[in-house]
Amino acid sequence: MTKGELITRLKNRTGLTKQQLSQIVDALLAELAEAFIRQERVEIRGFGVFIPVHRKRKKSDEKLPRIKFKLSQVIRQKMIEEERKRRKA
């Protein structure tokens, strides 16, 4: 899903304008980016957790910042149930 597709889907759910939603999505993404830059853990209940980690480079002592994402149990369970439905069909 692209940012534009996300905005369109949100418009259909909320009735807000694309311009309003674009500002909201941009602000949300900017806040997430700033938290990642500060190496902060970001938890969105019912969605998942973004966890900063450092991975060591193979041929040097330099540590590279990474973001690990852990999906919430609620969404993970829904994905499992959806996959089971697909397999039965």
Helices and strands as residue ranges (DSSP letters): H 3-14, H 18-37, E 42-44, E 48-56, E 63-71, H 73-88
